[in-house]
Amino acid sequence: MQIRHPSSAPQLHRDFLDRAVPILAADPRLLGVAAAGSYATDSMDDYSDVDLVVACEASSFDEVMQARKQIAATLGRLAAAFTGEHVGESRLLICLYGPPALHVDLKFVRVEDLADRVDEPFVLWERDGRMSAAYASQKGKFPPPDQQWIEDRFWVWVHYGASKIARGELQEALEFLSFLRVGVLGPLGLERAGMVPAGVRRVERSPELAALLRTTVSTLDPGALLVALDNTIAAYRLVRAPTLRVNADGEHVAIEFLDRIRKQIA
């Protein structure tokens, strides 16, 4: 089986796929294997994961899910593996092979469910063309952030963060700022920059956004945390859509409370 790898694929990744795909193809329960992520976009580097989508018949899905760690173990020296419930994807098996270390994600999917996806995987092997047909039936699209959903919650979150700083729960306040970067500022800023709105992934490719987020990073000091929260609010006002239905009352109450906390700490 000859696989045409993208030019950016490192040799370690090529060797793994050249070995693994024929093994998967020999399993009669499986219908196809596709590579997603940076492999599909030809943007890999030495630190890239291998993101594989493994398709099977609906009638074999439960059996394959039960056997997925055993399947993964046939593809190389499997050092660790666990399922992806923490990222909301129970079909995902996250694997570490090596040495040398290589991170491989194996997502096992019913062939009927392939069309519902966030990107455009590249088919490496398929048994009867149904994987390609499923992908051709509709375009993959990463879900955009729901800006009104965020606005309806943002000012309550600001009050929460200010309360943690006032109470002296500085570790929690620090993590709260990270939550806002990952769940609010990163996705909104990346979307405005024309990039995939996935948390804070690859924000460094947008220097303006990276510089903006840098102002929201704090140390474990009440004054520094308040400055970072102020900068978070300023950044949010900058990246939110002008067409939003702004919660002016919530904003006023949260800012008034934050000003009061600032005077107490000063």
N, C-alpha and C positions, 0 to 999 in steps of 0.2 A: 504494500500500500504506500503510495507516494503522496505526501502531504506538501502542498505549496505554502510555505510559511511566509509571513510578511517580512520585509527586509529588516524591521526593527527587532525581530524576535531573537533573544540571546540564545546561545548554543545550549545552555542548560534546559531552557524551555522547549527548544526544538527536540532535544533528545528525549525528554519526558513524553512529549506528544507522539513522536515516532514510535515509542514503545507502547504507550497506553492506548492509543486509538485502535490499533489492530486487536488488542486484548478485549476491548469493549465491543468491537465489531463481531467478535467470535461468540458473544453471548446472545443466544436466540431470542431472549426476552427484550433486547434493546433494538431500537429502530434507527437511531442516529445520534451523532455527537456534533455539537457546534461549540465554537469558541466565542466568547463575548468579551466585553471590556476592551482593554488596550490592545489585545491581539486583533480584534475585529477592526479597530481603527488604525492599526499599524503605528501605535504610539508607545511601544513597550520600551522598558529599560531593564537593567540588571535587577531591579527591585520590584518588578511587576509580578502580580499574581497570575496564575492561569485560571481563568473562569470558564468552566465547561458546563454546557447544558446537555444532559443525557436524556433522550426521549425513549419512552416505552409505551406499549399498548396499555390501555386502561385496565384490561383483564390481568396484566402482570404487575401493575403499579404497586399494590400492597406487598407482594412478594419481593419485588426489587427494593422497596423501602426497608423492609426487614433485613435484607442482605447487603445494604449499601456499604457498610464498613468492610465486609468481606470482599466486596467488589473493589473498593478502594485499595485494599491491601494487596490485590493482585497487580496493581499498576506500578509499584515501586516499593522502596523501603519506607513504610508508613510509620512515622514517629509519633504522631498524635492526630486525633480526629474527633470532632464533636459537631452536633447539629446546630442549625442556625435560628433557633427560636428567639434568641436575644436581638436579632435584627428583623424579626417578624417573618422569617422564611423557614418553616419547618422542613421543607423539601431539600434544604441545603445541607451538605456535609462539608465542613471546613477542615482541610487536611494540611498537615505539615509532613513533607517527605525529606529524606536526607540522612546523612550528609551526602553532598552539599545541600543546604536548606532550600526548599522550594515550597511556597504556599500555593495550594491548588484548591479551588472551590468546585465541588461537584453538585450541580443542581439536577435532581431527577424529576422529570416532568412527564405527565401524560401527553401524548401527541396532540390530543384535542385542546390542551391548554397552552400550546406553544405560542399561539398568536398574541396572547396577552402578555406583553413584555415591555421593558423600559428602554431597550436598545436594539441594535441590529446585529445579531450574532452571525458568524461566518461558519457555514456547514463544512465540517471536516470529513464526515462520512455519514452516509444514510443508506438504509436498506431498500427503500422503495419509492423515494422521492417525496414522501409525505411530510418530512421535516421542512424541506424547501417550500412545499406548497403551503404549509401553515404559516411560514414566515412571509410568504408573498401575499397572503390574504389581507394583511393589514400592517401598517407601519408601527414600529415600537416607539414609545414616547415616554420620557421620564416625567412623572407627575409634577406639575408646577406647584409652588407653595400657594396655599389658599390665603391670600392676603387679607381678606375680610375676617376670616377666622382668627388670624394673628392679631389684627387690630382690636377685635372684640375681647381679646385676652391680655394684650400687652400691658395696659396700664394697671391691671390687677397684679401682673407679674412684677412691675416696677415697685408697687407698694410692698409686695412680699420681699423683694430684695432689700429695700430700704429698711424694713423691719428687722431683717437678719443682721444688717450692719449695726443698727441701733442696739440690738440685744447683745452684741458681741459674738455672734455665731459667724465668725469670719471665714472659717473653712466652707461653711455652707453658702455664704455669700459669694465666695470665690467660684464655687462650682455653679452657682446660679448664673453668674456672668458668662461662664462657658456654655451653659444651656442656651442662653440668648444668642450667643455667637453661632452655635451649631444649628439651632432651630429657627432662628429669625434672621439675623443679619447676614449670615453666610448665604442661605438660599435666596433671599431677596436681592442681595448684591450680585451674586453669581447670575441670577436671571437677568438683571439689568445689564450685565456685561456680556450677555449672549452665551453663557456657559451653562453646563448642566448644574441645576440648583441642588446639589447634594451636600448638605452640611457646609463644611469649610474645605472640602476637597479641592485641591489645586488652586486655592485663592491666590497663591503666589504668582500665578500666571496673569493675574490682574493686579499690577502694582498699586493702582489707586485703591482698590478694595482692600488689599493686604495692609496698606498704610492706615486705612480707616479702622480696620479691626484691631490693629496694634494699639490703638488708643484705648481700647476697651479691656486690655489686659492689666491686671492689678497684682499687687503684693498683698500680704496678710496684714494690712494696716487699715484702720477705719477710714482715715482721710483719703488714702489711695483708692479704696473701694468705692467711696462716694464719687470721686473724680471719674473713675472708670464707669460707674453707673450713669453719671451725667453724659459721658461720651457715648455710651450705649444709646441713650435716648436721642442724642443729636444724630447719631449714625442712623437710627431707625427712621427718624423724620426725613433723612436724606434719601434712603433707599425705598421707602414705602411708596406705593403708587399714588399719584395725585388724585386719582378717581375714587379713592376709598371713601366710604362713609365713616368719617372720623368720629371717634367717641370723645367728643370735646369735654363732656362732664367727667368721664373717667380720667382723662388726661389732667384736667384741672385739679381733681382731688388727689391724684397720685403725686403731682408736682408740688402741691401745697404741703403734703405730708413729707416729701423728700426735703423741701426747704426747711421744715421744722426740725427734722433729724440733723440736717447739716449745722444748724445753729446750736443744737445740743452738743454735738461732737466738737465743734469749734470752741 
